[in-house]
Amino acid sequence: LAMVAAPCIVLPMLVPALKRRLSWEVRKGLHHLHWVFGIALAFHAPAVNIFWIMFAVLLVYGLDALYGLLLKAYIIETAEFTCLKNGVQLRFVNPEGFRGGG
């Protein structure tokens, strides 16, 4: 499983031809295969402590994602989109309670 998941995670971000062909949503979806990769790696060598290491990594990642989903989501009332030569610029006023800085 890990050997199948790893190229699906990495190649769409690394190979320019794949990056152009696949939409951002598809690439983002493929990137979520990191869960499969992490779980497969955890069970790869059960005789050593890789299970607990990968469990800790996935737990921290999962808790961070949950924190971001539940406590760092804001509603943007008004957004302004501006077409640029090679993309789109999005501008909005930070919502009440938002604190920047990472």
MOPAC internal coordinates of N, CA, C and O (Angstrom, degrees):
PM7 1SCF
backbone

  N    0.0000 0     0.00 0     0.00 0    0    0    0
  C    1.4544 1     0.00 0     0.00 0    1    0    0
  C    1.5308 1   111.60 1     0.00 0    2    1    0
  O    1.2310 1   121.11 1   137.30 1    3    2    1
  N    1.3422 1   115.48 1   -42.70 1    3    2    1
  C    1.4699 1   119.13 1  -178.48 1    5    3    2
  C    1.5252 1   110.56 1   -64.18 1    6    5    3
  O    1.2310 1   120.37 1   142.50 1    7    6    5
  N    1.3313 1   116.89 1   -37.50 1    7    6    5
  C    1.4664 1   119.87 1  -179.07 1    9    7    6
  C    1.5260 1   111.84 1   -69.91 1   10    9    7
  O    1.2310 1   119.74 1   154.62 1   11   10    9
  N    1.3091 1   118.11 1   -25.38 1   11   10    9
  C    1.4633 1   121.71 1   176.11 1   13   11   10
  C    1.5276 1   109.97 1   -83.26 1   14   13   11
  O    1.2310 1   120.67 1   139.73 1   15   14   13
  N    1.3254 1   116.32 1   -40.27 1   15   14   13
  C    1.4631 1   120.55 1  -176.87 1   17   15   14
  C    1.5241 1   112.17 1   -69.43 1   18   17   15
  O    1.2310 1   120.04 1   139.61 1   19   18   17
  N    1.3366 1   117.53 1   -40.39 1   19   18   17
  C    1.4704 1   120.79 1  -175.06 1   21   19   18
  C    1.5307 1   113.18 1   -57.71 1   22   21   19
  O    1.2310 1   118.79 1   129.39 1   23   22   21
  N    1.3475 1   119.91 1   -50.61 1   23   22   21
  C    1.4676 1   118.22 1   178.39 1   25   23   22
  C    1.5330 1   112.91 1   -64.23 1   26   25   23
  O    1.2310 1   120.41 1   146.37 1   27   26   25
  N    1.3332 1   116.82 1   -33.63 1   27   26   25
  C    1.4708 1   119.55 1   178.76 1   29   27   26
  C    1.5289 1   111.27 1   -66.40 1   30   29   27
  O    1.2310 1   120.51 1   151.11 1   31   30   29
  N    1.3283 1   116.64 1   -28.89 1   31   30   29
  C    1.4612 1   121.12 1   178.58 1   33   31   30
  C    1.5212 1   110.43 1   -79.29 1   34   33   31
  O    1.2310 1   120.53 1   134.51 1   35   34   33
  N    1.3273 1   116.59 1   -45.49 1   35   34   33
  C    1.4603 1   121.72 1  -169.16 1   37   35   34
  C    1.5275 1   113.65 1   -85.89 1   38   37   35
  O    1.2310 1   119.77 1   132.89 1   39   38   37
  N    1.3157 1   118.05 1   -47.11 1   39   38   37
  C    1.4700 1   120.73 1  -170.40 1   41   39   38
  C    1.5280 1   114.68 1   -59.92 1   42   41   39
  O    1.2310 1   118.82 1   137.72 1   43   42   41
  N    1.3501 1   119.86 1   -42.28 1   43   42   41
  C    1.4662 1   117.60 1   178.76 1   45   43   42
  C    1.5263 1   113.88 1   -63.26 1   46   45   43
  O    1.2310 1   119.99 1   158.10 1   47   46   45
  N    1.3219 1   117.62 1   -21.90 1   47   46   45
  C    1.4609 1   120.58 1   177.91 1   49   47   46
  C    1.5348 1   111.44 1   -90.04 1   50   49   47
  O    1.2310 1   120.39 1   157.42 1   51   50   49
  N    1.3305 1   116.86 1   -22.58 1   51   50   49
  C    1.4539 1   122.11 1  -172.14 1   53   51   50
  C    1.5280 1   113.27 1   -97.47 1   54   53   51
  O    1.2310 1   120.01 1   139.92 1   55   54   53
  N    1.3307 1   117.59 1   -40.08 1   55   54   53
  C    1.4699 1   122.31 1  -175.03 1   57   55   54
  C    1.5275 1   109.15 1   -89.71 1   58   57   55
  O    1.2310 1   120.10 1   -63.29 1   59   58   57
  N    1.3372 1   117.41 1   116.71 1   59   58   57
  C    1.4725 1   120.01 1  -177.22 1   61   59   58
  C    1.5276 1   114.25 1   -57.61 1   62   61   59
  O    1.2310 1   119.69 1   143.44 1   63   62   61
  N    1.3268 1   118.20 1   -36.56 1   63   62   61
  C    1.4692 1   120.48 1  -179.64 1   65   63   62
  C    1.5304 1   110.52 1   -65.21 1   66   65   63
  O    1.2310 1   120.26 1   138.91 1   67   66   65
  N    1.3180 1   117.10 1   -41.09 1   67   66   65
  C    1.4666 1   119.71 1   177.26 1   69   67   66
  C    1.5224 1   111.12 1   -68.67 1   70   69   67
  O    1.2310 1   121.00 1   142.20 1   71   70   69
  N    1.3180 1   115.70 1   -37.80 1   71   70   69
  C    1.4651 1   119.92 1  -179.93 1   73   71   70
  C    1.5249 1   110.87 1   -62.44 1   74   73   71
  O    1.2310 1   120.59 1   141.19 1   75   74   73
  N    1.3305 1   116.47 1   -38.81 1   75   74   73
  C    1.4772 1   120.08 1   178.30 1   77   75   74
  C    1.5208 1   111.46 1   -70.66 1   78   77   75
  O    1.2310 1   120.43 1   142.30 1   79   78   77
  N    1.3290 1   116.79 1   -37.70 1   79   78   77
  C    1.4646 1   120.92 1  -175.26 1   81   79   78
  C    1.5207 1   113.76 1   -74.89 1   82   81   79
  O    1.2310 1   120.79 1   143.53 1   83   82   81
  N    1.3261 1   116.09 1   -36.47 1   83   82   81
  C    1.4634 1   119.94 1  -175.76 1   85   83   82
  C    1.5232 1   110.10 1   -94.23 1   86   85   83
  O    1.2310 1   121.01 1   -42.76 1   87   86   85
  N    1.2972 1   115.68 1   137.24 1   87   86   85
  C    1.4641 1   119.20 1   178.25 1   89   87   86
  C    1.5254 1   109.43 1   -69.25 1   90   89   87
  O    1.2310 1   121.30 1   -17.42 1   91   90   89
  N    1.3208 1   115.12 1   162.58 1   91   90   89
  C    1.4612 1   120.30 1   179.56 1   93   91   90
  C    1.5243 1   110.44 1   -59.70 1   94   93   91
  O    1.2310 1   120.44 1   140.46 1   95   94   93
  N    1.3265 1   116.76 1   -39.54 1   95   94   93
  C    1.4629 1   120.94 1  -178.65 1   97   95   94
  C    1.5269 1   111.42 1   -62.17 1   98   97   95
  O    1.2310 1   120.49 1   138.76 1   99   98   97
  N    1.3376 1   116.66 1   -41.24 1   99   98   97
  C    1.4653 1   120.50 1   178.89 1  101   99   98
  C    1.5287 1   110.11 1   -66.56 1  102  101   99
  O    1.2310 1   120.65 1   135.03 1  103  102  101
  N    1.3394 1   116.37 1   -44.97 1  103  102  101
  C    1.4717 1   119.59 1   178.80 1  105  103  102
  C    1.5260 1   110.89 1   -61.52 1  106  105  103
  O    1.2310 1   120.19 1   138.69 1  107  106  105
  N    1.3221 1   117.25 1   -41.31 1  107  106  105
  C    1.4673 1   121.49 1   178.19 1  109  107  106
  C    1.5291 1   110.33 1   -63.58 1  110  109  107
  O    1.2310 1   120.77 1   137.61 1  111  110  109
  N    1.3238 1   116.13 1   -42.39 1  111  110  109
  C    1.4663 1   120.55 1   177.74 1  113  111  110
  C    1.5161 1   112.27 1   -62.02 1  114  113  111
  O    1.2310 1   120.48 1   136.46 1  115  114  113
  N    1.3253 1   116.69 1   -43.54 1  115  114  113
  C    1.4580 1   120.43 1   177.54 1  117  115  114
  C    1.5250 1   111.14 1   -63.89 1  118  117  115
  O    1.2310 1   121.05 1   146.77 1  119  118  117
  N    1.3116 1   115.59 1   -33.23 1  119  118  117
  C    1.4636 1   119.19 1  -179.43 1  121  119  118
  C    1.5275 1   111.52 1   -65.13 1  122  121  119
  O    1.2310 1   120.27 1   155.55 1  123  122  121
  N    1.3234 1   117.09 1   -24.45 1  123  122  121
  C    1.4641 1   119.94 1   178.06 1  125  123  122
  C    1.5225 1   112.54 1   -71.39 1  126  125  123
  O    1.2310 1   120.29 1   175.09 1  127  126  125
  N    1.3287 1   117.06 1    -4.91 1  127  126  125
  C    1.4626 1   119.75 1   173.74 1  129  127  126
  C    1.5242 1   111.37 1   -68.12 1  130  129  127
  O    1.2310 1   120.11 1   176.14 1  131  130  129
  N    1.3290 1   117.40 1    -3.86 1  131  130  129
  C    1.4686 1   119.26 1   176.49 1  133  131  130
  C    1.5229 1   111.18 1   -59.22 1  134  133  131
  O    1.2310 1   120.42 1   152.75 1  135  134  133
  N    1.3391 1   116.80 1   -27.25 1  135  134  133
  C    1.4655 1   119.48 1   176.70 1  137  135  134
  C    1.5232 1   110.34 1   -65.26 1  138  137  135
  O    1.2310 1   120.64 1   134.56 1  139  138  137
  N    1.3266 1   116.38 1   -45.44 1  139  138  137
  C    1.4695 1   120.79 1   177.90 1  141  139  138
  C    1.5214 1   109.87 1   -61.60 1  142  141  139
  O    1.2310 1   120.70 1   134.81 1  143  142  141
  N    1.3360 1   116.27 1   -45.19 1  143  142  141
  C    1.4552 1   121.33 1   179.61 1  145  143  142
  C    1.5328 1   110.89 1   -59.48 1  146  145  143
  O    1.2310 1   120.14 1   133.10 1  147  146  145
  N    1.3131 1   117.35 1   -46.90 1  147  146  145
  C    1.4570 1   121.43 1  -178.72 1  149  147  146
  C    1.5187 1   113.00 1   -63.87 1  150  149  147
  O    1.2310 1   120.57 1   137.56 1  151  150  149
  N    1.3301 1   116.52 1   -42.44 1  151  150  149
  C    1.4689 1   120.16 1   179.55 1  153  151  150
  C    1.5235 1   110.46 1   -68.16 1  154  153  151
  O    1.2310 1   120.16 1   137.84 1  155  154  153
  N    1.3306 1   117.29 1   -42.16 1  155  154  153
  C    1.4638 1   120.63 1   177.75 1  157  155  154
  C    1.5243 1   110.65 1   -62.19 1  158  157  155
  O    1.2310 1   120.55 1   139.26 1  159  158  157
  N    1.3186 1   116.56 1   -40.74 1  159  158  157
  C    1.4631 1   120.38 1   178.33 1  161  159  158
  C    1.5294 1   111.06 1   -66.13 1  162  161  159
  O    1.2310 1   120.10 1   142.43 1  163  162  161
  N    1.3164 1   117.41 1   -37.57 1  163  162  161
  C    1.4679 1   121.10 1   179.77 1  165  163  162
  C    1.5249 1   111.52 1   -61.81 1  166  165  163
  O    1.2310 1   120.16 1   142.86 1  167  166  165
  N    1.3281 1   117.30 1   -37.14 1  167  166  165
  C    1.4608 1   120.98 1  -178.62 1  169  167  166
  C    1.5226 1   112.75 1   -94.21 1  170  169  167
  O    1.2310 1   120.49 1  -175.31 1  171  170  169
  N    1.3264 1   116.67 1     4.69 1  171  170  169
  C    1.4645 1   120.86 1  -177.45 1  173  171  170
  C    1.5264 1   112.25 1   -65.80 1  174  173  171
  O    1.2310 1   119.99 1   134.69 1  175  174  173
  N    1.2954 1   117.62 1   -45.31 1  175  174  173
  C    1.4658 1   121.65 1  -177.69 1  177  175  174
  C    1.5239 1   108.96 1  -132.20 1  178  177  175
  O    1.2310 1   119.99 1  -101.04 1  179  178  177
  N    1.3200 1   117.62 1    78.96 1  179  178  177
  C    1.4680 1   120.04 1  -174.57 1  181  179  178
  C    1.5308 1   114.26 1   -64.72 1  182  181  179
  O    1.2310 1   119.59 1   161.50 1  183  182  181
  N    1.3330 1   118.38 1   -18.50 1  183  182  181
  C    1.4637 1   120.26 1  -178.88 1  185  183  182
  C    1.5243 1   112.69 1   -73.80 1  186  185  183
  O    1.2310 1   120.37 1   163.01 1  187  186  185
  N    1.3250 1   116.90 1   -16.99 1  187  186  185
  C    1.4615 1   120.25 1   178.93 1  189  187  186
  C    1.5233 1   109.36 1  -110.10 1  190  189  187
  O    1.2310 1   120.16 1    -0.78 1  191  190  189
  N    1.3058 1   117.31 1   179.22 1  191  190  189
  C    1.4602 1   121.03 1  -174.57 1  193  191  190
  C    1.5250 1   114.34 1   -85.27 1  194  193  191
  O    1.2310 1   119.37 1  -163.61 1  195  194  193
  N    1.3173 1   118.80 1    16.39 1  195  194  193
  C    1.4666 1   120.58 1  -179.38 1  197  195  194
  C    1.5316 1   110.74 1   -62.81 1  198  197  195
  O    1.2310 1   120.55 1   149.17 1  199  198  197
  N    1.3396 1   116.55 1   -30.83 1  199  198  197
  C    1.4653 1   119.30 1   179.18 1  201  199  198
  C    1.5264 1   110.16 1   -59.23 1  202  201  199
  O    1.2310 1   120.43 1   131.11 1  203  202  201
  N    1.3281 1   116.79 1   -48.89 1  203  202  201
  C    1.4624 1   120.11 1  -176.63 1  205  203  202
  C    1.5269 1   111.44 1   -70.31 1  206  205  203
  O    1.2310 1   120.24 1   146.71 1  207  206  205
  N    1.3066 1   117.14 1   -33.29 1  207  206  205
  C    1.4671 1   120.36 1   176.64 1  209  207  206
  C    1.5186 1   109.67 1   -65.21 1  210  209  207
  O    1.2310 1   120.44 1   130.36 1  211  210  209
  N    1.3306 1   116.77 1   -49.64 1  211  210  209
  C    1.4723 1   120.22 1  -179.39 1  213  211  210
  C    1.5204 1   110.99 1   -67.89 1  214  213  211
  O    1.2310 1   120.02 1   144.71 1  215  214  213
  N    1.3327 1   117.57 1   -35.29 1  215  214  213
  C    1.4588 1   120.42 1   176.16 1  217  215  214
  C    1.5287 1   109.90 1   -60.05 1  218  217  215
  O    1.2310 1   120.55 1   135.49 1  219  218  217
  N    1.3371 1   116.55 1   -44.51 1  219  218  217
  C    1.4636 1   120.67 1   179.36 1  221  219  218
  C    1.5243 1   110.96 1   -63.88 1  222  221  219
  O    1.2310 1   120.31 1   136.96 1  223  222  221
  N    1.3293 1   117.01 1   -43.04 1  223  222  221
  C    1.4653 1   121.05 1   179.70 1  225  223  222
  C    1.5256 1   110.32 1   -62.33 1  226  225  223
  O    1.2310 1   120.21 1   130.98 1  227  226  225
  N    1.3260 1   117.21 1   -49.02 1  227  226  225
  C    1.4681 1   120.65 1  -179.25 1  229  227  226
  C    1.5287 1   111.65 1   -66.22 1  230  229  227
  O    1.2310 1   120.35 1   145.28 1  231  230  229
  N    1.3357 1   116.95 1   -34.72 1  231  230  229
  C    1.4586 1   120.28 1   177.55 1  233  231  230
  C    1.5289 1   110.91 1   -64.60 1  234  233  231
  O    1.2310 1   120.55 1   132.88 1  235  234  233
  N    1.3272 1   116.55 1   -47.12 1  235  234  233
  C    1.4662 1   120.07 1   178.98 1  237  235  234
  C    1.5219 1   110.22 1   -62.39 1  238  237  235
  O    1.2310 1   120.13 1   135.66 1  239  238  237
  N    1.3296 1   117.35 1   -44.34 1  239  238  237
  C    1.4606 1   120.71 1   179.55 1  241  239  238
  C    1.5312 1   110.62 1   -62.76 1  242  241  239
  O    1.2310 1   120.61 1   136.06 1  243  242  241
  N    1.3262 1   116.45 1   -43.94 1  243  242  241
  C    1.4601 1   120.43 1   180.00 1  245  243  242
  C    1.5215 1   112.56 1   -64.76 1  246  245  243
  O    1.2310 1   120.38 1   137.88 1  247  246  245
  N    1.3336 1   116.88 1   -42.12 1  247  246  245
  C    1.4676 1   120.10 1   178.18 1  249  247  246
  C    1.5215 1   111.10 1   -65.57 1  250  249  247
  O    1.2310 1   120.32 1   142.08 1  251  250  249
  N    1.3393 1   116.99 1   -37.92 1  251  250  249
  C    1.4577 1   120.71 1   177.09 1  253  251  250
  C    1.5277 1   110.99 1   -64.47 1  254  253  251
  O    1.2310 1   120.43 1   136.61 1  255  254  253
  N    1.3305 1   116.79 1   -43.39 1  255  254  253
  C    1.4627 1   120.44 1   178.39 1  257  255  254
  C    1.5248 1   110.87 1   -63.94 1  258  257  255
  O    1.2310 1   120.36 1   139.08 1  259  258  257
  N    1.3284 1   116.92 1   -40.92 1  259  258  257
  C    1.4605 1   120.98 1   178.75 1  261  259  258
  C    1.5273 1   111.29 1   -65.33 1  262  261  259
  O    1.2310 1   120.39 1   138.09 1  263  262  261
  N    1.3259 1   116.87 1   -41.91 1  263  262  261
  C    1.4684 1   121.45 1   176.76 1  265  263  262
  C    1.5299 1   110.43 1   -59.93 1  266  265  263
  O    1.2310 1   120.80 1   133.41 1  267  266  265
  N    1.3168 1   116.07 1   -46.59 1  267  266  265
  C    1.4604 1   119.87 1   179.23 1  269  267  266
  C    1.5165 1   112.21 1   -63.15 1  270  269  267
  O    1.2310 1   120.69 1   140.50 1  271  270  269
  N    1.3218 1   116.28 1   -39.50 1  271  270  269
  C    1.4644 1   120.73 1  -179.17 1  273  271  270
  C    1.5249 1   111.76 1   -68.37 1  274  273  271
  O    1.2310 1   120.21 1   137.39 1  275  274  273
  N    1.3246 1   117.20 1   -42.61 1  275  274  273
  C    1.4690 1   120.50 1  -173.98 1  277  275  274
  C    1.5259 1   113.83 1   -88.62 1  278  277  275
  O    1.2310 1   119.74 1   145.30 1  279  278  277
  N    1.3123 1   118.11 1   -34.70 1  279  278  277
  C    1.4595 1   119.79 1  -171.17 1  281  279  278
  C    1.5266 1   114.79 1  -115.02 1  282  281  279
  O    1.2310 1   119.55 1   171.17 1  283  282  281
  N    1.3050 1   118.47 1    -8.83 1  283  282  281
  C    1.4647 1   120.64 1  -177.14 1  285  283  282
  C    1.5274 1   112.06 1  -118.62 1  286  285  283
  O    1.2310 1   119.91 1  -158.05 1  287  286  285
  N    1.3068 1   117.77 1    21.95 1  287  286  285
  C    1.4569 1   121.52 1   179.21 1  289  287  286
  C    1.5313 1   109.02 1  -102.47 1  290  289  287
  O    1.2310 1   120.74 1   -49.49 1  291  290  289
  N    1.3094 1   116.18 1   130.51 1  291  290  289
  C    1.4596 1   121.97 1  -178.74 1  293  291  290
  C    1.5187 1   109.50 1  -128.04 1  294  293  291
  O    1.2310 1   120.96 1   -28.50 1  295  294  293
  N    1.3223 1   115.77 1   151.50 1  295  294  293
  C    1.4569 1   121.31 1   175.72 1  297  295  294
  C    1.5286 1   107.95 1   -92.43 1  298  297  295
  O    1.2310 1   121.06 1   -52.57 1  299  298  297
  N    1.3064 1   115.57 1   127.43 1  299  298  297
  C    1.4639 1   121.72 1   176.48 1  301  299  298
  C    1.5275 1   106.55 1   -98.61 1  302  301  299
  O    1.2310 1   120.68 1   -64.41 1  303  302  301
  N    1.3151 1   116.31 1   115.59 1  303  302  301
  C    1.4685 1   120.89 1  -176.32 1  305  303  302
  C    1.5292 1   112.00 1   -71.93 1  306  305  303
  O    1.2310 1   120.39 1   134.56 1  307  306  305
  N    1.3325 1   116.86 1   -45.44 1  307  306  305
  C    1.4601 1   121.06 1  -176.03 1  309  307  306
  C    1.5234 1   109.25 1  -134.08 1  310  309  307
  O    1.2310 1   120.76 1   -49.30 1  311  310  309
  N    1.3174 1   116.14 1   130.70 1  311  310  309
  C    1.4629 1   121.29 1   177.81 1  313  311  310
  C    1.5229 1   109.13 1  -127.54 1  314  313  311
  O    1.2310 1   120.99 1   -32.49 1  315  314  313
  N    1.3112 1   115.70 1   147.51 1  315  314  313
  C    1.4649 1   121.80 1   179.49 1  317  315  314
  C    1.5194 1   108.53 1  -119.00 1  318  317  315
  O    1.2310 1   120.56 1   -57.62 1  319  318  317
  N    1.3214 1   116.54 1   122.38 1  319  318  317
  C    1.4549 1   122.26 1   178.65 1  321  319  318
  C    1.5215 1   109.14 1  -104.73 1  322  321  319
  O    1.2310 1   120.48 1   -46.21 1  323  322  321
  N    1.3302 1   116.70 1   133.79 1  323  322  321
  C    1.4563 1   122.37 1   178.50 1  325  323  322
  C    1.5210 1   108.20 1  -125.38 1  326  325  323
  O    1.2310 1   120.59 1   -54.60 1  327  326  325
  N    1.3365 1   116.48 1   125.40 1  327  326  325
  C    1.4612 1   120.38 1   177.71 1  329  327  326
  C    1.5225 1   109.30 1   -74.87 1  330  329  327
  O    1.2310 1   120.88 1   -49.86 1  331  330  329
  N    1.3179 1   115.92 1   130.14 1  331  330  329
  C    1.4485 1   123.14 1   176.09 1  333  331  330
  C    1.5222 1   108.76 1  -112.83 1  334  333  331
  O    1.2310 1   120.42 1    -3.56 1  335  334  333
  N    1.3137 1   116.81 1   176.44 1  335  334  333
  C    1.4660 1   120.67 1  -178.81 1  337  335  334
  C    1.5289 1   111.25 1   -61.61 1  338  337  335
  O    1.2310 1   120.26 1   136.34 1  339  338  337
  N    1.3290 1   117.10 1   -43.66 1  339  338  337
  C    1.4586 1   120.80 1  -176.20 1  341  339  338
  C    1.5260 1   113.33 1  -120.87 1  342  341  339
  O    1.2310 1   119.93 1  -150.22 1  343  342  341
  N    1.2954 1   117.73 1    29.78 1  343  342  341
  C    1.4526 1   118.72 1   179.90 1  345  343  342
  C    1.5148 1   112.46 1   166.28 1  346  345  343
  O    1.2310 1   121.26 1    18.79 1  347  346  345
  N    1.3040 1   115.20 1  -161.21 1  347  346  345
  C    1.4566 1   122.35 1  -178.66 1  349  347  346
  C    1.5254 1   108.10 1  -131.44 1  350  349  347
  O    1.2310 1   120.93 1   -44.32 1  351  350  349
  N    1.3153 1   115.82 1   135.68 1  351  350  349
  C    1.4580 1   120.84 1   176.41 1  353  351  350
  C    1.5217 1   108.17 1  -100.26 1  354  353  351
  O    1.2310 1   120.81 1   -46.75 1  355  354  353
  N    1.3231 1   116.05 1   133.25 1  355  354  353
  C    1.4572 1   122.46 1   178.42 1  357  355  354
  C    1.5162 1   107.88 1  -112.35 1  358  357  355
  O    1.2310 1   120.50 1   -53.43 1  359  358  357
  N    1.3226 1   116.65 1   126.57 1  359  358  357
  C    1.4685 1   121.34 1   177.91 1  361  359  358
  C    1.5174 1   108.90 1  -127.91 1  362  361  359
  O    1.2310 1   121.39 1   -38.42 1  363  362  361
  N    1.3289 1   114.94 1   141.58 1  363  362  361
  C    1.4630 1   120.97 1   177.24 1  365  363  362
  C    1.5161 1   108.44 1  -159.10 1  366  365  363
  O    1.2310 1   121.26 1   -17.39 1  367  366  365
  N    1.3160 1   115.20 1   162.61 1  367  366  365
  C    1.4615 1   121.91 1   176.44 1  369  367  366
  C    1.5255 1   106.83 1   -86.57 1  370  369  367
  O    1.2310 1   120.48 1   -45.80 1  371  370  369
  N    1.3265 1   116.69 1   134.20 1  371  370  369
  C    1.4595 1   119.89 1   178.29 1  373  371  370
  C    1.5317 1   109.88 1   -60.05 1  374  373  371
  O    1.2310 1   120.67 1   -45.23 1  375  374  373
  N    1.3380 1   116.32 1   134.77 1  375  374  373
  C    1.4664 1   119.28 1  -178.75 1  377  375  374
  C    1.5321 1   110.97 1   -70.94 1  378  377  375
  O    1.2310 1   121.41 1   -18.36 1  379  378  377
  N    1.3275 1   114.90 1   161.64 1  379  378  377
  C    1.4664 1   121.36 1   178.99 1  381  379  378
  C    1.5216 1   109.68 1   -60.34 1  382  381  379
  O    1.2310 1   120.62 1   -46.25 1  383  382  381
  N    1.2907 1   116.42 1   133.75 1  383  382  381
  C    1.4558 1   121.39 1  -179.71 1  385  383  382
  C    1.5122 1   114.24 1    93.45 1  386  385  383
  O    1.2310 1   120.37 1   168.74 1  387  386  385
  N    1.3279 1   116.91 1   -11.26 1  387  386  385
  C    1.4627 1   120.63 1   179.66 1  389  387  386
  C    1.5139 1   110.42 1   -73.33 1  390  389  387
  O    1.2310 1   121.50 1   -47.26 1  391  390  389
  N    1.3271 1   114.74 1   132.74 1  391  390  389
  C    1.4676 1   120.46 1   174.19 1  393  391  390
  C    1.5140 1   107.59 1  -125.86 1  394  393  391
  O    1.2310 1   120.55 1   -59.91 1  395  394  393
  N    1.3109 1   116.55 1   120.09 1  395  394  393
  C    1.4628 1   121.22 1   179.06 1  397  395  394
  C    1.5086 1   110.87 1   -78.05 1  398  397  395
  O    1.2310 1   121.09 1     6.45 1  399  398  397
  N    1.3168 1   115.53 1  -173.55 1  399  398  397
  C    1.4493 1   120.68 1   176.33 1  401  399  398
  C    1.5117 1   113.51 1   110.52 1  402  401  399
  O    1.2310 1   119.99 1  -166.65 1  403  402  401
  N    1.3159 1   117.63 1    13.35 1  403  402  401
  C    1.4601 1   118.67 1   175.45 1  405  403  402
  C    1.4372 1   111.18 1   105.65 1  406  405  403
  O    1.2310 1   120.10 1   180.00 1  407  406  405

